Amino acid sequence: MDPVLKRRRTLALTAGVTVITVSGALIGATLKSGQQISVHEERKKKQGTGELNVEQQIALLETTKVQLAMQRAALENKIAEVKEKANRREELERVRMEKMKKLGSGTAVK
């Protein structure tokens, strides 16, 4: 293939990939900001602008508190599982290293 054509083809492909990447980033950012705005508006509608009385606000906050407590408990369980798994790996590695030391010292030539 002619070097000039090869260079043009490479430049065209590079330009195409760049355009696709930039447009994808811009579209993604636009969708994300639109989504954040709609979520914010939805929260405003739920909470209202002072339309809820004190009892309703307290009930809403208590519900949120319960949900957050459940999320916290789930995360704490996951953390405990990860720590337990790490401890098991550490123990297995320690046992493996001890076995290797025993094998290494037992086969040494005197």
Residue frames relative to the residue before (quaternion, step in Angstrom):
aa qw qx qy qz dx dy dz
M 1.0000 0.0000 0.0000 0.0000 0.00 0.00 0.00
D 0.5596 -0.6175 0.4478 0.3240 3.52 -1.07 0.81
P 0.5264 -0.6632 0.4242 0.3211 3.66 -0.85 0.90
V 0.6302 0.5302 -0.3413 0.4530 3.59 1.04 -0.69
L 0.6655 0.4887 -0.3028 0.4760 3.58 0.94 -0.87
K 0.6296 0.5338 -0.3312 0.4571 3.55 1.04 -0.79
R 0.6550 0.5065 -0.3069 0.4693 3.58 0.98 -0.86
R 0.6503 0.5113 -0.3143 0.4658 3.60 0.96 -0.87
R 0.6418 0.5215 -0.3209 0.4618 3.56 0.99 -0.86
T 0.6492 0.5165 -0.3082 0.4655 3.58 0.95 -0.88
L 0.6633 0.4991 -0.3004 0.4698 3.57 0.93 -0.89
A 0.6480 0.5165 -0.3202 0.4591 3.59 0.98 -0.84
L 0.6633 0.4934 -0.3071 0.4716 3.59 0.94 -0.86
T 0.6449 0.5196 -0.3185 0.4612 3.57 0.98 -0.85
A 0.6559 0.5044 -0.3069 0.4704 3.57 0.95 -0.89
G 0.6496 0.5268 -0.3158 0.4481 3.58 0.96 -0.83
V 0.6623 0.4915 -0.3013 0.4785 3.56 0.92 -0.91
T 0.6442 0.5235 -0.3211 0.4558 3.58 0.96 -0.82
V 0.6591 0.5031 -0.3102 0.4651 3.59 0.90 -0.89
I 0.6604 0.5028 -0.3125 0.4620 3.56 0.93 -0.86
T 0.6577 0.5162 -0.3103 0.4525 3.59 0.94 -0.87
V 0.6801 0.4852 -0.2912 0.4661 3.58 0.86 -0.96
S 0.6706 0.4842 -0.3165 0.4644 3.60 0.87 -0.88
G 0.6310 0.5320 -0.3339 0.4554 3.60 1.01 -0.72
A 0.6524 0.5073 -0.3114 0.4692 3.56 0.99 -0.84
L 0.6690 0.4962 -0.3031 0.4629 3.58 0.93 -0.85
I 0.6541 0.4997 -0.3150 0.4726 3.58 0.93 -0.85
G 0.6503 0.5184 -0.3157 0.4569 3.59 0.95 -0.85
A 0.6567 0.5021 -0.3112 0.4688 3.57 0.96 -0.86
T 0.6431 0.5219 -0.3221 0.4586 3.58 0.99 -0.81
L 0.6653 0.4935 -0.3036 0.4707 3.57 0.90 -0.88
K 0.6457 0.5275 -0.3208 0.4494 3.58 0.96 -0.85
S 0.6824 0.4709 -0.3020 0.4705 3.60 0.86 -0.90
G 0.6336 0.5235 -0.3311 0.4634 3.59 1.04 -0.71
Q 0.6434 0.5176 -0.3113 0.4704 3.53 1.04 -0.79
Q 0.6514 0.5105 -0.3182 0.4624 3.58 0.97 -0.83
I 0.6368 0.5203 -0.3291 0.4642 3.58 0.99 -0.79
S 0.6791 0.4844 -0.3071 0.4582 3.59 0.88 -0.89
V 0.6269 0.5167 -0.3417 0.4725 3.61 1.03 -0.70
H 0.6443 0.5218 -0.3149 0.4620 3.57 0.97 -0.86
E 0.6625 0.4947 -0.3042 0.4731 3.59 0.95 -0.85
E 0.6397 0.5266 -0.3281 0.4537 3.56 1.00 -0.80
R 0.6414 0.5139 -0.3246 0.4682 3.58 1.00 -0.79
K 0.6298 0.5281 -0.3361 0.4600 3.56 1.00 -0.78
K 0.6507 0.5136 -0.3176 0.4603 3.57 0.96 -0.86
K 0.6503 0.5193 -0.3216 0.4518 3.58 0.96 -0.86
Q 0.7372 0.4117 -0.2306 0.4836 3.53 0.80 -1.02
G 0.2924 -0.7603 0.5244 0.2477 3.54 1.05 -0.66
T 0.4522 -0.6542 0.5200 0.3117 3.54 -1.26 0.08
G 0.8085 -0.2042 0.0875 0.5450 3.53 0.48 1.20
E 0.4386 0.7107 -0.4527 0.3124 3.58 1.25 0.18
L 0.6485 0.5005 -0.3271 0.4710 3.58 1.13 -0.55
N 0.3746 -0.7004 0.5495 0.2591 3.52 -1.02 0.77
V 0.7429 -0.4309 0.2721 0.4342 3.56 -1.28 0.20
E 0.6533 0.5211 -0.3216 0.4453 3.60 0.92 -0.86
Q 0.6568 0.5016 -0.3105 0.4697 3.58 0.98 -0.82
Q 0.6397 0.5195 -0.3247 0.4643 3.57 1.00 -0.78
I 0.6438 0.5132 -0.3164 0.4712 3.57 1.00 -0.85
A 0.6489 0.5116 -0.3157 0.4663 3.59 0.94 -0.86
L 0.6424 0.5186 -0.3156 0.4678 3.58 0.98 -0.84
L 0.6730 0.4912 -0.2926 0.4691 3.57 0.94 -0.88
E 0.6431 0.5143 -0.3256 0.4646 3.60 1.02 -0.75
T 0.6253 0.5248 -0.3302 0.4739 3.58 1.03 -0.76
T 0.6520 0.5060 -0.3059 0.4747 3.56 0.96 -0.88
K 0.6280 0.5447 -0.3246 0.4511 3.58 1.02 -0.82
V 0.6574 0.5041 -0.3073 0.4682 3.58 0.94 -0.90
Q 0.6519 0.5122 -0.3154 0.4617 3.58 0.93 -0.87
L 0.6685 0.4923 -0.3011 0.4691 3.58 0.93 -0.85
A 0.6270 0.5299 -0.3358 0.4618 3.59 1.05 -0.73
M 0.6448 0.5076 -0.3183 0.4747 3.58 1.01 -0.78
Q 0.6413 0.5100 -0.3234 0.4734 3.58 0.98 -0.80
R 0.6422 0.5281 -0.3207 0.4538 3.57 0.98 -0.84
A 0.6561 0.5086 -0.3132 0.4613 3.57 0.92 -0.89
A 0.6469 0.5125 -0.3212 0.4645 3.59 0.96 -0.82
L 0.6677 0.4924 -0.3017 0.4698 3.58 0.94 -0.85
E 0.6357 0.5211 -0.3314 0.4632 3.59 1.01 -0.76
N 0.6287 0.5224 -0.3330 0.4700 3.58 1.06 -0.74
K 0.6537 0.5068 -0.3156 0.4651 3.57 0.95 -0.85
I 0.6394 0.5203 -0.3259 0.4629 3.57 0.97 -0.83
A 0.6497 0.5134 -0.3148 0.4638 3.58 0.96 -0.88
E 0.6434 0.5190 -0.3216 0.4618 3.60 0.99 -0.81
V 0.6587 0.5066 -0.3089 0.4625 3.57 0.94 -0.88
K 0.6523 0.5050 -0.3152 0.4691 3.59 0.96 -0.84
E 0.6498 0.5172 -0.3147 0.4596 3.57 0.96 -0.86
K 0.6461 0.5142 -0.3091 0.4719 3.56 0.99 -0.85
A 0.6486 0.5080 -0.3144 0.4717 3.60 0.99 -0.83
N 0.6435 0.5195 -0.3207 0.4616 3.59 1.00 -0.79
R 0.6399 0.5194 -0.3222 0.4658 3.57 1.01 -0.82
R 0.6501 0.5092 -0.3151 0.4677 3.57 0.95 -0.87
E 0.6408 0.5314 -0.3121 0.4579 3.54 0.98 -0.89
E 0.6578 0.5077 -0.2984 0.4695 3.57 0.96 -0.89
L 0.6544 0.5017 -0.3117 0.4722 3.59 0.95 -0.87
E 0.6449 0.5134 -0.3174 0.4687 3.57 0.98 -0.80
R 0.6386 0.5222 -0.3222 0.4645 3.60 0.98 -0.81
V 0.6577 0.5007 -0.3021 0.4747 3.57 0.94 -0.91
R 0.6457 0.5242 -0.3160 0.4565 3.58 0.96 -0.84
M 0.6597 0.5046 -0.3026 0.4676 3.56 0.97 -0.87
E 0.6323 0.5236 -0.3316 0.4649 3.60 1.03 -0.75
K 0.6463 0.5120 -0.3159 0.4694 3.57 0.98 -0.83
M 0.6493 0.5135 -0.3174 0.4626 3.57 0.98 -0.83
K 0.6368 0.5202 -0.3301 0.4637 3.61 1.01 -0.76
K 0.6520 0.5124 -0.3126 0.4633 3.57 0.96 -0.89
L 0.6696 0.4856 -0.2968 0.4773 3.57 0.92 -0.89
G 0.6631 0.5186 -0.3030 0.4468 3.58 0.96 -0.82
S 0.7041 0.4450 -0.2716 0.4821 3.59 0.91 -0.83
G 0.6639 0.5220 -0.3089 0.4375 3.61 1.06 -0.59
T 0.7425 0.3903 -0.2257 0.4954 3.62 1.09 -0.52
A 0.3997 0.7259 -0.4809 0.2865 3.57 1.21 0.18
V 0.3983 -0.7097 0.5358 0.2250 3.57 -1.04 0.86
K 0.2376 -0.7925 0.5478 0.1240 3.58 -0.84 0.96
